[in-house]
Amino acid sequence: MSHGVKKPPMKTIVILGSTGSIGTNTLDLVDRFPEEFRVAGLTAGSNDEKLEGQIRRFKPRLVALSDASAAARLRQRCEGLPVEILAGQEGLIQVASAPEAELVISAIVGGAGLVPTLAAIRSGKQIALANKEPMVMAGKLMQDEARRHGVRIFPVDSEHSAIFQSLEGHRKEDVRRLILTASGGALWTLSREELQDVTPERALQHPNWKMGAKITIDSATLMNKGLEVVEARWLFDIPESQIEVMIHRESIIHSLVEYQDRSMIAQLGLPDMRTPISYAMRYPGRMPLDLPSLDLTEIAKLTFCKPDHDRFPCLGLGYESLRVGGTMPATMNAANEIAVEAFLNGGIRFTDIVEIIRSTMDVHTTKDVETLEDALEADRWAREKAESLVVALAR
Ligand SMILES: NC(=O)c1ccc[n+]([C@@H]2O[C@H](COP(=O)([O-])OP(=O)(O)OC[C@H]3O[C@@H](n4cnc5c(N)ncnc54)[C@H](OP(=O)(O)O)[C@@H]3O)[C@@H](O)[C@H]2O)c1
């Protein structure tokens, strides 16, 4: 930090999904700035071993595991330590709304993050949002609740962080388009025929980012970009007709905003999630991160092209879900989660993923999402429908 700059005040945080890729990157930042962040709570799904290490290192008062037997194991591992260990969704909710927490980093993967993230919003916590699926399932509800409770939702997704930064200091009425960039994922160069026989190992080889398995498969199908279009619609309160997607293989330009005068503002950087996470954690300040600098002369060339909806139809489903509205995005999201899990377990082919999502959406009767229960009910319905399609397609 340069001489004379005031130290940021201490912030108490909770990390939902602390054992995942975003969670561990967040803790890396806490490690780098121990005088700035105090960890009040951590949560995970079932990884009691990793959570134990985090408890010993960061000393949270409260933790929760969604898996009750993992929580029982963790209690044994942590006997004698000053930490309360909770279990199940109730446990996650308690950690998300811990009274001393000011900022909640929402980094659970999938729809499982909706209830705890909403609980954090309803208890007035500021949110650093990586977990995009809740925004897809119930974006309007989350934003309405955030407004009601005086909460700001700071994007962590690199594309949305880039747009957030490119919008700063500008007037909303001057925005013409948001342009989300997409790397194209691990399988961008494959033909339709080749995509059919792709293995999970192959689809998990993302060219630029090291992330959890689910989002890496979503990147390979381009469903990740479909989810991000929905996320952008609610984060920035902008209709889908003004949100575009561009393939940019190098993941250097993280996204752009075009203004009415045709000027474009973009945010650039090497792909490292610690940059957008740190911006959400210290907004409006920036952390002096000791990371490699982007050297454009070394990169020399950046490439761009249009998405290929024929080989990667999931992106189009994201737009379609927004046009239909109501519970359709939640339905799409749930069907995708089931299909991706089945693909990762070797149960279905890569190209079956989109078929399962589309077939589930085709038979869904949409209703408005007025309450949390509306979103959860659509989620349950779509999971059941998609499961039956997985069984029918099982290899
Ligand atoms: N990774 C990235 O670079 C990146 C970038 C942009 C956005 N995002 C978004 O951030 C979110 C997290 O992604 P990730 O890559 O960090 O995922 P990840 O590595 O798979 O980590 C997921 C976290 O969620 C926990 N979890 C899984 N299922 C759960 C459940 N049913 N209930 C409660 N907790 C559960 C996991 O606990 P266990 O370890 O116990 O399973 C882990 O802590 C996703 O929504 C993703 O789209 C990620």
The ligand as an SDF file (V2000), in Angstrom:
LIG
                    3D

 48 52  0  0  0  0  0  0  0  0999 V2000
  -14.4250  -21.3290   -9.7540 N   0  0  0  0  0  0  0  0  0  0  0  0
  -14.4610  -20.1930  -10.4050 C   0  0  0  0  0  0  0  0  0  0  0  0
  -13.4280  -19.6880  -10.8620 O   0  0  0  0  0  0  0  0  0  0  0  0
  -15.7710  -19.4770  -10.6030 C   0  0  0  0  0  0  0  0  0  0  0  0
  -15.8040  -18.3240  -11.4010 C   0  0  0  0  0  0  0  0  0  0  0  0
  -17.0120  -17.6280  -11.5220 C   0  0  0  0  0  0  0  0  0  0  0  0
  -18.1410  -18.0740  -10.8630 C   0  0  0  0  0  0  0  0  0  0  0  0
  -18.0850  -19.2040  -10.1110 N   0  0  0  0  0  0  0  0  0  0  0  0
  -19.3040  -19.6870   -9.4340 C   0  0  0  0  0  0  0  0  0  0  0  0
  -19.0270  -19.8030   -8.0350 O   0  0  0  0  0  0  0  0  0  0  0  0
  -19.7430  -20.9180   -7.4890 C   0  0  0  0  0  0  0  0  0  0  0  0
  -18.7290  -21.8640   -6.8440 C   0  0  0  0  0  0  0  0  0  0  0  0
  -17.8990  -22.3980   -7.8510 O   0  0  0  0  0  0  0  0  0  0  0  0
  -16.5990  -23.2380   -7.5340 P   0  0  0  0  0  0  0  0  0  0  0  0
  -15.9260  -23.4570   -8.8320 O   0  0  0  0  0  0  0  0  0  0  0  0
  -15.8710  -22.5850   -6.4130 O   0  0  0  0  0  0  0  0  0  0  0  0
  -17.2550  -24.6070   -7.0400 O   0  0  0  0  0  0  0  0  0  0  0  0
  -16.5560  -25.8130   -6.2620 P   0  0  0  0  0  0  0  0  0  0  0  0
  -15.0790  -25.7140   -6.3540 O   0  0  0  0  0  0  0  0  0  0  0  0
  -17.2150  -27.0530   -6.7180 O   0  0  0  0  0  0  0  0  0  0  0  0
  -16.9600  -25.5080   -4.7240 O   0  0  0  0  0  0  0  0  0  0  0  0
  -18.2910  -25.5500   -4.3360 C   0  0  0  0  0  0  0  0  0  0  0  0
  -18.4410  -25.2610   -2.8590 C   0  0  0  0  0  0  0  0  0  0  0  0
  -19.8280  -25.4670   -2.5150 O   0  0  0  0  0  0  0  0  0  0  0  0
  -19.9330  -26.4920   -1.5170 C   0  0  0  0  0  0  0  0  0  0  0  0
  -21.1210  -27.2730   -1.7900 N   0  0  0  0  0  0  0  0  0  0  0  0
  -21.3310  -28.1440   -2.8080 C   0  0  0  0  0  0  0  0  0  0  0  0
  -22.5750  -28.6520   -2.7350 N   0  0  0  0  0  0  0  0  0  0  0  0
  -23.1400  -28.1050   -1.6490 C   0  0  0  0  0  0  0  0  0  0  0  0
  -24.4230  -28.2500   -1.0380 C   0  0  0  0  0  0  0  0  0  0  0  0
  -25.3640  -29.0860   -1.5300 N   0  0  0  0  0  0  0  0  0  0  0  0
  -24.6900  -27.5270    0.0570 N   0  0  0  0  0  0  0  0  0  0  0  0
  -23.7740  -26.7010    0.5810 C   0  0  0  0  0  0  0  0  0  0  0  0
  -22.5430  -26.5160    0.0540 N   0  0  0  0  0  0  0  0  0  0  0  0
  -22.2310  -27.2230   -1.0500 C   0  0  0  0  0  0  0  0  0  0  0  0
  -18.6540  -27.3080   -1.6720 C   0  0  0  0  0  0  0  0  0  0  0  0
  -18.3830  -28.0560   -0.4990 O   0  0  0  0  0  0  0  0  0  0  0  0
  -17.5580  -29.4680   -0.5560 P   0  0  0  0  0  0  0  0  0  0  0  0
  -16.1240  -29.0720   -0.8470 O   0  0  0  0  0  0  0  0  0  0  0  0
  -17.7570  -30.0240    0.7870 O   0  0  0  0  0  0  0  0  0  0  0  0
  -18.1730  -30.2640   -1.6600 O   0  0  0  0  0  0  0  0  0  0  0  0
  -17.6400  -26.2000   -1.9590 C   0  0  0  0  0  0  0  0  0  0  0  0
  -17.3160  -25.5430   -0.7700 O   0  0  0  0  0  0  0  0  0  0  0  0
  -20.5130  -21.5400   -8.6520 C   0  0  0  0  0  0  0  0  0  0  0  0
  -21.8160  -21.0480   -8.6580 O   0  0  0  0  0  0  0  0  0  0  0  0
  -19.7730  -21.0530   -9.8930 C   0  0  0  0  0  0  0  0  0  0  0  0
  -20.6070  -20.9540  -11.0160 O   0  0  0  0  0  0  0  0  0  0  0  0
  -16.9390  -19.9050   -9.9640 C   0  0  0  0  0  0  0  0  0  0  0  0
  1  2  1  0
  2  3  2  0
  2  4  1  0
  4  5  1  0
  4 48  2  0
  5  6  2  0
  6  7  1  0
  7  8  2  0
  8  9  1  0
  8 48  1  0
  9 10  1  0
  9 46  1  0
 10 11  1  0
 11 12  1  0
 11 44  1  0
 12 13  1  0
 13 14  1  0
 14 15  2  0
 14 16  1  0
 14 17  1  0
 17 18  1  0
 18 19  2  0
 18 20  1  0
 18 21  1  0
 21 22  1  0
 22 23  1  0
 23 24  1  0
 23 42  1  0
 24 25  1  0
 25 26  1  0
 25 36  1  0
 26 27  1  0
 26 35  1  0
 27 28  2  0
 28 29  1  0
 29 30  1  0
 29 35  2  0
 30 31  1  0
 30 32  2  0
 32 33  1  0
 33 34  2  0
 34 35  1  0
 36 37  1  0
 36 42  1  0
 37 38  1  0
 38 39  2  0
 38 40  1  0
 38 41  1  0
 42 43  1  0
 44 45  1  0
 44 46  1  0
 46 47  1  0
M  CHG  2   8   1  16  -1
M  END
$$$$
